[in-house]
């Protein structure tokens, strides 16, 4: 078992499109996207805004989730992003108690 993080992420591109990807090093992957060395789809579409991040213990789980997200419509992806934001906000409020 490796101790790497397996991350699925959604980027919002400057042209308002969404890109979903997988990485085991999000920081370096984002630098690659910004430098035009990431996915072919993201070339020339920066700057990017990270809209969604989900971490998994294994590459297999992350790749499965990436596939599931890629099957969603644009509307479905934005709903996923909103749901994750609500989750984060509820977690922040619970820490204040």
N, CA, C and O atoms as CSV, one atom per row, in Angstrom:
chain,resi,resn,atom,element,x,y,z
A,1,UNK,N,N,0.847,-1.198,0.000
A,1,UNK,CA,C,0.000,0.000,0.000
A,1,UNK,C,C,0.880,1.244,0.000
A,1,UNK,O,O,1.783,1.366,0.828
A,2,UNK,N,N,0.626,2.151,-0.908
A,2,UNK,CA,C,1.422,3.375,-0.980
A,2,UNK,C,C,0.801,4.457,-0.117
A,2,UNK,O,O,-0.403,4.451,0.137
A,3,UNK,N,N,1.637,5.389,0.331
A,3,UNK,CA,C,1.123,6.457,1.196
A,3,UNK,C,C,0.804,7.717,0.395
A,3,UNK,O,O,0.591,8.784,0.970
A,4,UNK,N,N,0.771,7.595,-0.928
A,4,UNK,CA,C,0.432,8.743,-1.761
A,4,UNK,C,C,-1.056,9.062,-1.648
A,4,UNK,O,O,-1.877,8.193,-1.356
A,5,UNK,N,N,-1.378,10.327,-1.887
A,5,UNK,CA,C,-2.782,10.719,-1.942
A,5,UNK,C,C,-3.260,10.554,-3.379
A,5,UNK,O,O,-2.563,10.915,-4.326
A,6,UNK,N,N,-4.438,10.012,-3.520
A,6,UNK,CA,C,-5.038,9.865,-4.844
A,6,UNK,C,C,-6.213,10.835,-4.890
A,6,UNK,O,O,-7.179,10.694,-4.140
A,7,UNK,N,N,-6.118,11.808,-5.770
A,7,UNK,CA,C,-7.045,12.929,-5.770
A,7,UNK,C,C,-7.781,13.053,-7.095
A,7,UNK,O,O,-7.190,12.948,-8.170
A,8,UNK,N,N,-9.091,13.281,-6.989
A,8,UNK,CA,C,-9.912,13.613,-8.142
A,8,UNK,C,C,-10.267,15.090,-7.972
A,8,UNK,O,O,-10.621,15.525,-6.876
A,9,UNK,N,N,-10.172,15.844,-9.041
A,9,UNK,CA,C,-10.424,17.288,-8.936
A,9,UNK,C,C,-11.215,17.787,-10.138
A,9,UNK,O,O,-11.220,17.177,-11.208
A,10,UNK,N,N,-11.882,18.917,-9.924
A,10,UNK,CA,C,-12.576,19.599,-11.020
A,10,UNK,C,C,-12.018,21.015,-11.090
A,10,UNK,O,O,-11.983,21.734,-10.092
A,11,UNK,N,N,-11.584,21.397,-12.280
A,11,UNK,CA,C,-11.107,22.760,-12.522
A,11,UNK,C,C,-12.149,23.511,-13.325
A,11,UNK,O,O,-12.799,22.951,-14.208
A,12,UNK,N,N,-12.297,24.777,-13.010
A,12,UNK,CA,C,-13.093,25.667,-13.856
A,12,UNK,C,C,-12.082,26.449,-14.688
A,12,UNK,O,O,-11.222,27.144,-14.147
A,13,UNK,N,N,-12.193,26.331,-15.992
A,13,UNK,CA,C,-11.268,27.007,-16.904
A,13,UNK,C,C,-11.721,28.449,-17.143
A,13,UNK,O,O,-12.849,28.823,-16.820
A,14,UNK,N,N,-10.814,29.249,-17.716
A,14,UNK,CA,C,-11.147,30.657,-17.951
A,14,UNK,C,C,-12.302,30.826,-18.934
A,14,UNK,O,O,-12.972,31.859,-18.925
A,15,UNK,N,N,-12.543,29.828,-19.780
A,15,UNK,CA,C,-13.669,29.917,-20.724
A,15,UNK,C,C,-14.955,29.349,-20.116
A,15,UNK,O,O,-15.935,29.098,-20.818
A,16,UNK,N,N,-14.926,29.155,-18.795
A,16,UNK,CA,C,-16.094,28.701,-18.030
A,16,UNK,C,C,-16.436,27.217,-18.222
A,16,UNK,O,O,-17.502,26.771,-17.799
A,17,UNK,N,N,-15.546,26.458,-18.850
A,17,UNK,CA,C,-15.771,25.023,-18.973
A,17,UNK,C,C,-15.188,24.329,-17.741
A,17,UNK,O,O,-14.412,24.920,-16.990
A,18,UNK,N,N,-15.571,23.076,-17.549
A,18,UNK,CA,C,-15.079,22.305,-16.413
A,18,UNK,C,C,-14.197,21.171,-16.904
A,18,UNK,O,O,-14.488,20.549,-17.927
A,19,UNK,N,N,-13.123,20.901,-16.179
A,19,UNK,CA,C,-12.239,19.787,-16.495
A,19,UNK,C,C,-12.120,18.916,-15.244
A,19,UNK,O,O,-11.842,19.420,-14.156
A,20,UNK,N,N,-12.328,17.633,-15.398
A,20,UNK,CA,C,-12.199,16.688,-14.293
A,20,UNK,C,C,-10.960,15.837,-14.523
A,20,UNK,O,O,-10.743,15.336,-15.626
A,21,UNK,N,N,-10.144,15.673,-13.478
A,21,UNK,CA,C,-8.928,14.892,-13.628
A,21,UNK,C,C,-8.568,14.131,-12.371
A,21,UNK,O,O,-9.186,14.295,-11.319
A,22,UNK,N,N,-7.543,13.285,-12.509
A,22,UNK,CA,C,-7.014,12.494,-11.398
A,22,UNK,C,C,-5.523,12.792,-11.274
A,22,UNK,O,O,-4.848,13.020,-12.278
A,23,UNK,N,N,-5.009,12.792,-10.047
A,23,UNK,CA,C,-3.572,12.931,-9.830
A,23,UNK,C,C,-3.198,12.353,-8.469
A,23,UNK,O,O,-4.054,12.138,-7.610
A,24,UNK,N,N,-1.911,12.109,-8.294
A,24,UNK,CA,C,-1.433,11.742,-6.963
A,24,UNK,C,C,-0.571,12.865,-6.395
A,24,UNK,O,O,0.066,12.703,-5.355
A,25,UNK,N,N,-0.555,14.009,-7.087
A,25,UNK,CA,C,0.173,15.190,-6.616
A,25,UNK,C,C,-0.524,16.430,-7.181
A,25,UNK,O,O,-0.144,16.943,-8.234
A,26,UNK,N,N,-1.538,16.896,-6.475
A,26,UNK,CA,C,-2.385,17.977,-6.992
A,26,UNK,C,C,-1.606,19.260,-7.262
A,26,UNK,O,O,-1.811,19.907,-8.289
A,27,UNK,N,N,-0.721,19.626,-6.354
A,27,UNK,CA,C,0.027,20.874,-6.523
A,27,UNK,C,C,0.836,20.868,-7.827
A,27,UNK,O,O,0.796,21.832,-8.592
A,28,UNK,N,N,1.564,19.783,-8.070
A,28,UNK,CA,C,2.355,19.694,-9.303
A,28,UNK,C,C,1.468,19.599,-10.532
A,28,UNK,O,O,1.802,20.144,-11.584
A,29,UNK,N,N,0.351,18.918,-10.408
A,29,UNK,CA,C,-0.569,18.780,-11.543
A,29,UNK,C,C,-1.134,20.144,-11.937
A,29,UNK,O,O,-1.247,20.458,-13.122
A,30,UNK,N,N,-1.487,20.952,-10.934
A,30,UNK,CA,C,-2.015,22.297,-11.221
A,30,UNK,C,C,-0.952,23.157,-11.898
A,30,UNK,O,O,-1.256,23.922,-12.814
A,31,UNK,N,N,0.297,23.030,-11.445
A,31,UNK,CA,C,1.393,23.772,-12.085
A,31,UNK,C,C,1.535,23.346,-13.546
A,31,UNK,O,O,1.774,24.175,-14.423
A,32,UNK,N,N,1.385,22.050,-13.795
A,32,UNK,CA,C,1.483,21.546,-15.169
A,32,UNK,C,C,0.357,22.110,-16.038
A,32,UNK,O,O,0.587,22.507,-17.180
A,33,UNK,N,N,-0.859,22.142,-15.490
A,33,UNK,CA,C,-1.981,22.721,-16.241
A,33,UNK,C,C,-1.691,24.186,-16.562
A,33,UNK,O,O,-1.864,24.621,-17.700
A,34,UNK,N,N,-1.252,24.940,-15.564
A,34,UNK,CA,C,-0.983,26.376,-15.753
A,34,UNK,C,C,0.120,26.603,-16.791
A,34,UNK,O,O,0.089,27.585,-17.532
A,35,UNK,N,N,1.099,25.686,-16.840
A,35,UNK,CA,C,2.214,25.815,-17.773
A,35,UNK,C,C,1.867,25.293,-19.172
A,35,UNK,O,O,2.699,25.329,-20.078
A,36,UNK,N,N,0.633,24.810,-19.337
A,36,UNK,CA,C,0.225,24.280,-20.635
A,36,UNK,C,C,0.735,22.871,-20.879
A,36,UNK,O,O,0.712,22.386,-22.010
A,37,UNK,N,N,1.200,22.207,-19.816
A,37,UNK,CA,C,1.755,20.857,-19.940
A,37,UNK,C,C,0.832,19.808,-19.324
A,37,UNK,O,O,1.196,18.636,-19.230
A,38,UNK,N,N,-0.357,20.227,-18.906
A,38,UNK,CA,C,-1.311,19.279,-18.322
A,38,UNK,C,C,-2.053,18.571,-19.443
A,38,UNK,O,O,-1.480,18.269,-20.489
A,39,UNK,N,N,-3.296,18.318,-19.221
A,39,UNK,CA,C,-4.121,17.648,-20.224
A,39,UNK,C,C,-4.269,18.518,-21.469
A,39,UNK,O,O,-4.268,19.746,-21.385
A,40,UNK,N,N,-4.395,17.874,-22.608
A,40,UNK,CA,C,-4.570,18.587,-23.873
A,40,UNK,C,C,-5.763,19.543,-23.783
A,40,UNK,O,O,-5.713,20.661,-24.297
A,41,UNK,N,N,-6.840,19.089,-23.121
A,41,UNK,CA,C,-8.056,19.897,-23.018
A,41,UNK,C,C,-7.803,21.244,-22.351
A,41,UNK,O,O,-8.392,22.250,-22.746
A,42,UNK,N,N,-6.928,21.272,-21.341
A,42,UNK,CA,C,-6.751,22.507,-20.565
A,42,UNK,C,C,-5.775,23.491,-21.197
A,42,UNK,O,O,-5.681,24.634,-20.749
A,43,UNK,N,N,-5.050,23.073,-22.226
A,43,UNK,CA,C,-4.071,23.985,-22.848
A,43,UNK,C,C,-4.763,25.211,-23.414
A,43,UNK,O,O,-5.708,25.111,-24.196
A,44,UNK,N,N,-4.270,26.369,-23.000
A,44,UNK,CA,C,-4.836,27.625,-23.489
A,44,UNK,C,C,-6.133,28.024,-22.815
A,44,UNK,O,O,-6.756,29.010,-23.209
A,45,UNK,N,N,-6.551,27.271,-21.798
A,45,UNK,CA,C,-7.814,27.584,-21.110
A,45,UNK,C,C,-7.603,28.150,-19.719
A,45,UNK,O,O,-8.576,28.358,-18.994
A,46,UNK,N,N,-6.368,28.404,-19.324
A,46,UNK,CA,C,-6.079,28.943,-17.985
A,46,UNK,C,C,-6.340,30.434,-17.943
A,46,UNK,O,O,-6.568,31.031,-18.995
A,47,UNK,N,N,-6.318,31.057,-16.794
A,47,UNK,CA,C,-6.042,30.441,-15.490
A,47,UNK,C,C,-7.214,29.573,-15.020
A,47,UNK,O,O,-8.336,29.677,-15.514
A,48,UNK,N,N,-6.907,28.725,-14.059
A,48,UNK,CA,C,-7.889,27.763,-13.567
A,48,UNK,C,C,-8.275,28.054,-12.127
A,48,UNK,O,O,-7.526,28.663,-11.364
A,49,UNK,N,N,-9.457,27.601,-11.789
A,49,UNK,CA,C,-9.931,27.708,-10.417
A,49,UNK,C,C,-10.306,26.296,-9.972
A,49,UNK,O,O,-11.107,25.630,-10.628
A,50,UNK,N,N,-9.732,25.840,-8.865
A,50,UNK,CA,C,-10.066,24.513,-8.355
A,50,UNK,C,C,-11.439,24.604,-7.700
A,50,UNK,O,O,-11.646,25.364,-6.755
A,51,UNK,N,N,-12.367,23.817,-8.220
A,51,UNK,CA,C,-13.746,23.883,-7.739
A,51,UNK,C,C,-14.099,22.724,-6.806
A,51,UNK,O,O,-15.012,22.835,-5.988
A,52,UNK,N,N,-13.367,21.608,-6.933
A,52,UNK,CA,C,-13.746,20.389,-6.225
A,52,UNK,C,C,-12.515,19.509,-6.061
A,52,UNK,O,O,-11.729,19.337,-6.992
A,53,UNK,N,N,-12.360,18.955,-4.859
A,53,UNK,CA,C,-11.256,18.031,-4.590
A,53,UNK,C,C,-11.792,16.915,-3.713
A,53,UNK,O,O,-12.485,17.162,-2.726
A,54,UNK,N,N,-11.466,15.690,-4.082
A,54,UNK,CA,C,-11.865,14.522,-3.288
A,54,UNK,C,C,-10.665,13.579,-3.241
A,54,UNK,O,O,-10.059,13.289,-4.272
A,55,UNK,N,N,-10.324,13.101,-2.042
A,55,UNK,CA,C,-9.151,12.232,-1.880
A,55,UNK,C,C,-9.571,10.798,-1.590
A,55,UNK,O,O,-10.596,10.544,-0.958
A,56,UNK,N,N,-8.743,9.861,-2.074
A,56,UNK,CA,C,-9.029,8.435,-1.917
A,56,UNK,C,C,-7.778,7.691,-1.483
A,56,UNK,O,O,-6.664,8.117,-1.786
A,57,UNK,N,N,-7.955,6.575,-0.772
A,57,UNK,CA,C,-6.797,5.793,-0.319
A,57,UNK,C,C,-6.114,5.003,-1.441
A,57,UNK,O,O,-4.931,4.678,-1.336
A,58,UNK,N,N,-6.848,4.694,-2.506
A,58,UNK,CA,C,-6.241,3.916,-3.594
A,58,UNK,C,C,-6.484,4.581,-4.945
A,58,UNK,O,O,-7.443,5.329,-5.131
A,59,UNK,N,N,-5.593,4.287,-5.873
A,59,UNK,CA,C,-5.720,4.810,-7.234
A,59,UNK,C,C,-6.999,4.280,-7.875
A,59,UNK,O,O,-7.698,5.011,-8.577
A,60,UNK,N,N,-7.301,3.014,-7.632
A,60,UNK,CA,C,-8.483,2.393,-8.225
A,60,UNK,C,C,-9.758,3.137,-7.843
A,60,UNK,O,O,-10.603,3.417,-8.693
A,61,UNK,N,N,-9.889,3.457,-6.541
A,61,UNK,CA,C,-11.083,4.183,-6.079
A,61,UNK,C,C,-11.162,5.568,-6.725
A,61,UNK,O,O,-12.232,6.011,-7.143
A,62,UNK,N,N,-10.016,6.238,-6.798
A,62,UNK,CA,C,-9.981,7.581,-7.390
A,62,UNK,C,C,-10.347,7.540,-8.876
A,62,UNK,O,O,-11.110,8.381,-9.350
A,63,UNK,N,N,-9.811,6.575,-9.600
A,63,UNK,CA,C,-10.092,6.470,-11.034
A,63,UNK,C,C,-11.571,6.153,-11.271
A,63,UNK,O,O,-12.178,6.655,-12.217
A,64,UNK,N,N,-12.139,5.318,-10.407
A,64,UNK,CA,C,-13.558,4.981,-10.515
A,64,UNK,C,C,-14.408,6.239,-10.302
A,64,UNK,O,O,-15.377,6.472,-11.024
A,65,UNK,N,N,-14.033,7.045,-9.302
A,65,UNK,CA,C,-14.769,8.277,-9.009
A,65,UNK,C,C,-14.609,9.290,-10.143
A,65,UNK,O,O,-15.568,9.968,-10.511
A,66,UNK,N,N,-13.400,9.392,-10.696
A,66,UNK,CA,C,-13.175,10.301,-11.822
A,66,UNK,C,C,-14.108,9.922,-12.972
A,66,UNK,O,O,-14.723,10.793,-13.588
A,67,UNK,N,N,-14.212,8.637,-13.258
A,67,UNK,CA,C,-15.084,8.164,-14.332
A,67,UNK,C,C,-16.539,8.543,-14.047
A,67,UNK,O,O,-17.250,9.022,-14.930
A,68,UNK,N,N,-16.979,8.319,-12.780
A,68,UNK,CA,C,-18.359,8.658,-12.399
A,68,UNK,C,C,-18.634,10.140,-12.621
A,68,UNK,O,O,-19.676,10.510,-13.161
A,69,UNK,N,N,-17.703,10.982,-12.205
A,69,UNK,CA,C,-17.889,12.433,-12.344
A,69,UNK,C,C,-17.918,12.822,-13.820
A,69,UNK,O,O,-18.717,13.668,-14.221
A,70,UNK,N,N,-17.064,12.217,-14.622
A,70,UNK,CA,C,-17.023,12.539,-16.052
A,70,UNK,C,C,-18.318,12.156,-16.765
A,70,UNK,O,O,-18.617,12.693,-17.832
A,71,UNK,N,N,-19.084,11.240,-16.191
A,71,UNK,CA,C,-20.361,10.845,-16.796
A,71,UNK,C,C,-21.472,11.854,-16.480
A,71,UNK,O,O,-22.520,11.844,-17.126
A,72,UNK,N,N,-21.245,12.723,-15.490
A,72,UNK,CA,C,-22.250,13.713,-15.110
A,72,UNK,C,C,-22.362,14.804,-16.166
A,72,UNK,O,O,-21.411,15.080,-16.898
A,73,UNK,N,N,-23.528,15.413,-16.234
A,73,UNK,CA,C,-23.697,16.588,-17.087
A,73,UNK,C,C,-23.010,17.769,-16.408
A,73,UNK,O,O,-22.603,17.679,-15.250
A,74,UNK,N,N,-22.887,18.860,-17.126
A,74,UNK,CA,C,-22.324,20.088,-16.540
A,74,UNK,C,C,-23.124,20.488,-15.300
A,74,UNK,O,O,-22.560,20.847,-14.267
A,75,UNK,N,N,-24.446,20.419,-15.427
A,75,UNK,CA,C,-25.326,20.755,-14.310
A,75,UNK,C,C,-25.059,19.821,-13.121
A,75,UNK,O,O,-25.022,20.262,-11.972
A,76,UNK,N,N,-24.876,18.549,-13.406
A,76,UNK,CA,C,-24.599,17.561,-12.369
A,76,UNK,C,C,-23.283,17.835,-11.654
A,76,UNK,O,O,-23.176,17.655,-10.441
A,77,UNK,N,N,-22.275,18.275,-12.420
A,77,UNK,CA,C,-20.978,18.598,-11.820
A,77,UNK,C,C,-21.101,19.812,-10.907
A,77,UNK,O,O,-20.528,19.829,-9.818
A,78,UNK,N,N,-21.850,20.835,-11.345
A,78,UNK,CA,C,-22.039,22.004,-10.488
A,78,UNK,C,C,-22.819,21.639,-9.227
A,78,UNK,O,O,-22.566,22.196,-8.158
A,79,UNK,N,N,-23.763,20.708,-9.346
A,79,UNK,CA,C,-24.506,20.249,-8.167
A,79,UNK,C,C,-23.557,19.536,-7.195
A,79,UNK,O,O,-23.649,19.729,-5.983
A,80,UNK,N,N,-22.664,18.729,-7.718
A,80,UNK,CA,C,-21.664,18.036,-6.900
A,80,UNK,C,C,-20.794,19.050,-6.156
A,80,UNK,O,O,-20.510,18.887,-4.969
A,81,UNK,N,N,-20.375,20.095,-6.867
A,81,UNK,CA,C,-19.550,21.150,-6.275
A,81,UNK,C,C,-20.330,21.858,-5.155
A,81,UNK,O,O,-19.792,22.104,-4.075
A,82,UNK,N,N,-21.602,22.181,-5.426
A,82,UNK,CA,C,-22.440,22.835,-4.406
A,82,UNK,C,C,-22.619,21.948,-3.179
A,82,UNK,O,O,-22.530,22.420,-2.046
A,83,UNK,N,N,-22.873,20.662,-3.409
A,83,UNK,CA,C,-23.062,19.725,-2.293
A,83,UNK,C,C,-21.808,19.646,-1.429
A,83,UNK,O,O,-21.901,19.618,-0.202
A,84,UNK,N,N,-20.635,19.610,-2.061
A,84,UNK,CA,C,-19.372,19.544,-1.319
A,84,UNK,C,C,-19.166,20.825,-0.524
A,84,UNK,O,O,-18.677,20.779,0.604
A,85,UNK,N,N,-19.534,21.970,-1.099
A,85,UNK,CA,C,-19.400,23.250,-0.408
A,85,UNK,C,C,-20.286,23.285,0.827
A,85,UNK,O,O,-19.864,23.756,1.883
A,86,UNK,N,N,-21.518,22.785,0.697
A,86,UNK,CA,C,-22.431,22.736,1.857
A,86,UNK,C,C,-21.840,21.874,2.957
A,86,UNK,O,O,-21.910,22.226,4.135
A,87,UNK,N,N,-21.254,20.740,2.572
A,87,UNK,CA,C,-20.628,19.816,3.518
A,87,UNK,C,C,-19.509,20.517,4.291
A,87,UNK,O,O,-19.408,20.391,5.511
A,88,UNK,N,N,-18.675,21.255,3.563
A,88,UNK,CA,C,-17.557,21.976,4.171
A,88,UNK,C,C,-18.072,23.044,5.129
A,88,UNK,O,O,-17.541,23.207,6.227
A,89,UNK,N,N,-19.111,23.773,4.710
A,89,UNK,CA,C,-19.653,24.835,5.554
A,89,UNK,C,C,-20.275,24.255,6.829
A,89,UNK,O,O,-20.140,24.841,7.904
A,90,UNK,N,N,-20.946,23.124,6.717
A,90,UNK,CA,C,-21.532,22.485,7.902
A,90,UNK,C,C,-20.424,22.020,8.840
A,90,UNK,O,O,-20.558,22.138,10.058
A,91,UNK,N,N,-19.339,21.496,8.295
A,91,UNK,CA,C,-18.212,21.045,9.094
A,91,UNK,C,C,-17.589,22.230,9.838
A,91,UNK,O,O,-17.273,22.120,11.022
A,92,UNK,N,N,-17.412,23.361,9.150
A,92,UNK,CA,C,-16.848,24.549,9.779
A,92,UNK,C,C,-17.725,25.035,10.937
A,92,UNK,O,O,-17.207,25.418,11.986
A,93,UNK,N,N,-19.033,25.022,10.753
A,93,UNK,CA,C,-19.940,25.464,11.810
A,93,UNK,C,C,-19.856,24.529,13.008
A,93,UNK,O,O,-19.908,24.984,14.151
A,94,UNK,N,N,-19.726,23.224,12.762
A,94,UNK,CA,C,-19.689,22.271,13.873
A,94,UNK,C,C,-18.422,22.466,14.710
A,94,UNK,O,O,-18.420,22.155,15.901
A,95,UNK,N,N,-17.337,22.981,14.097
A,95,UNK,CA,C,-16.109,23.215,14.856
A,95,UNK,C,C,-16.241,24.430,15.775
A,95,UNK,O,O,-15.515,24.542,16.763
A,96,UNK,N,N,-17.173,25.346,15.450
A,96,UNK,CA,C,-17.373,26.548,16.261
A,96,UNK,C,C,-18.081,26.241,17.574
A,96,UNK,O,O,-17.950,26.988,18.543
A,97,UNK,N,N,-18.827,25.147,17.605
A,97,UNK,CA,C,-19.635,24.809,18.796
A,97,UNK,C,C,-18.814,24.441,19.998
A,97,UNK,O,O,-19.368,24.138,21.055
